[in-house]
Structure formats: structure tokens, C-alpha cells
Amino acid sequence: MKISTPLLAAAEEALGRVLTMTQPADAVLSGYFRAHRELGQHDRAFIAETVFGVLRRRYGLEYHTGAATPRRLLLAWLNRVQGGSLRQLEPLLGRDDALWAAALKAAPASREQGSRLRDATGRESGAAPSSAGVASVSGVTSPEGAPVPPSDGAPEPCAGCGVQLSAFN
């Protein structure tokens, strides 16, 4: 789906409302869609998928990308989880967001962090649960510089965000 500026703005507004955490996310989105009847079926699907995708990976996105605003969380999710290239997103970015995105691209996720952000269940985006290919992180240091003990094969949560980092497919 081609993302337009108004669609990105609608997704950003909906995400901003949901991130207040004053009501359940589905109730907030339902109210948002009732208030914005001009949104079509595909627009609503994009917004709902995007908002819930960001919610599932919020802490990992914030920790690994430094995203602090609904807009940057949305852009980080579109780039890092959905696989949208910065070239595709470039027409939608302001100057500050473009500089932030370029810095994000220059510092890709390391192998210890995983090539893709994982959700709360430890699955990569779109991947089926698997225990194959579990990697040990022996000899690796944490973001704080402390040595990480060797893994017994079980995924371990990241100290900063709780995302399972040691299971690779």
C-alpha cells in the first residue's frame, strides 16, 4: 500500500490518542474511526495494523531507535518492522525526521539486538515460533558495558527493553 501524507498523519493522530493509555486501544481506535468516517476500508486497516504493531513493539522501538514521539515510533515501525525503505518514506518526512531517520539507518541493529525487532512473544515480525537457531551471546557486552554471561540456549530479555535478543532464525 502506498502511504500518503494524510494517511500517515491519520495514523500518527490515532497512535497519539492510543498512547495516552486512558482507555483500551480498541475502544480508542473505534472512536477515532467513528469520528473520521471519511477514512476508507484500506485506510482503516492500515491505521489499525500500524497502531497495534507499534503497541506490540513499543518498548523495543523506543529503546533501539530512540523514538520518543508517536510520529517517530510510527516511522521506526514502518522502517524496522514492516521493512519500508527510507527512500519510500522520504516524501513523508520533514527535515528533522529525515535527519533522525538517516542517523537510524547509519546505526543498524547489531546481531546481538537481532536483525528485526521482536514482539512480546519473542517472535520476529511475521515469523512462526521457533526454537531452531538459538545463538549464544558469550563474550558480548551489554549496552552498559557489563559482560553478558554465556547463554544456555534459552532466549534472554534485553536489559533495557525486555525484548528477547538471543534467539535468531
N, C-alpha and C positions, 0 to 999 in steps of 0.2 A: 504494500500500500504506500502510495506517495503521501508524504506528510507535508501538509501546508502550514503556513504560519498561523492561520486561525485555528486549525486543528491542534497544533502544538500549544497555543495559548489556552484553548479549552481544556486540554489535558493538564496543563500547569495549574489552571484555576481549580479544577476538580481535585487534583492532588493536594493543593494547598488547603482546601476545605477538609479533606480526609485527614491530613497530618495534624490537624488541631486535636484529634483524638477525643472529641467531646461526645461523639455518637459512633455506633458501629459503621464501618466503612461502607457496607452495602446500603445502609439507610441514607448515608450522606450522598452516595452516588445516585441513588434512586431520586432523591430530592433535587439533585443537580440536573438530572435528565428531565424531570418534570418541569423545571424552570427553564430549560433550554430545549424546547420542542423542535427547534429548527435543526437540531442535530439528526442526521440520518442514521440508519441501522449500522452502517460500517463505521461511522464516526463514533457512535456509542460503543461499539465493540472494541475499537482501538483504545478509547479512553479507559474503559473498564479493564482491559487487559494490561494496559500501561500502569494504571494506578495500583492494581493488585500485584503486578510484577514488582513495582518499586517497593510496596509494603513488605513483600516476602523477602526482599534483599536489602532493605533499608540500611541496616547497621553495617553490613559488608560494604555497600556502596559508599556510605559516609566515611568509613574507616580507610578503605583502599583508594578512594578517589578524592577525598576531601570535600565532597559535595555537601553543601550546607543549606541550600535553598531548594524549594520544590522544582524550580527550573533546572538547576544543575543535577539534582537527583534524577530527573526525567532524562536529561541528556546523557548522563552516565549510564543509565539503564539501557537507553536506545543504542549506545555505542558498545558498552562492555557486555551486556547480556543478550540483546537482540542482534548484535553483530552489524549494526548500521555503521557505515564508514563516516568519517568526519567530512569527507567530500560530499556525501549525500545530505548531511546535516548543515553544511556550511551556509546555504542560503537562509537558514532559520536562526543563525547565531548572530548576536550582537558582537561588538568589538571585545568586550570583557569576556564573554562566553567563548569566543574564538581563541583568545589567548589562554584561557583556562583549559580548553579542550586540546590545544596544541601542547601544553605542558603535560596534560594527562597522556597524550599519545607518546610523548617523548619518554615517559616513565611507565612502560607497560608492566602488567602484573608479573611478578617473578614466579619461577617454578614453585617456590615454597608457598606462594599465595595461591597457586592454581591458575591455569590459563583462563578459566571462566569463573565467575562468582557463583557460589553455591547457595541454594536456598536453605531454609531451616532444617530440612530433612537430610541435608548432606548431598543431595543430587545436583549435578550440573544442570544448567538450563536445558530442558528438553531431553535429558538423559534418563535412562531407566536405572533403578537402583542396582548397584553392582559392588561386589567386594573384590573384583579382579583388579590387578594392577595397583595394589596399595604400595605406596612408596615410603621408605623410611627417611626421616629428616635428620639423621645422625650427622653431627658436625655443623649443623646450621645454627645461626644465632637468631634470636627473636628481634623484633623491631627495637626493643630497649637495649640490645647488645648482649643479653644473657644467653649462655649456651642452651640449646634445646636438647633434651635427652633423647637417645635413640628410641624409635617407635617400635612397639611390639606388633605393628600391623594394623592396630585399630586407629581409626581416624581420631585426631585430636583437635579440639577447637582452638582457633586463633585467640591469643591472649587479649587482643584489642577488641575484637568484634564477635567472637564466638562462632565464626564460620569454620566448618570442617575443612582443614587445609591439607592434610597429608594423604588423602585418597585421590589418586589420579587414574584416569582410564587411558 
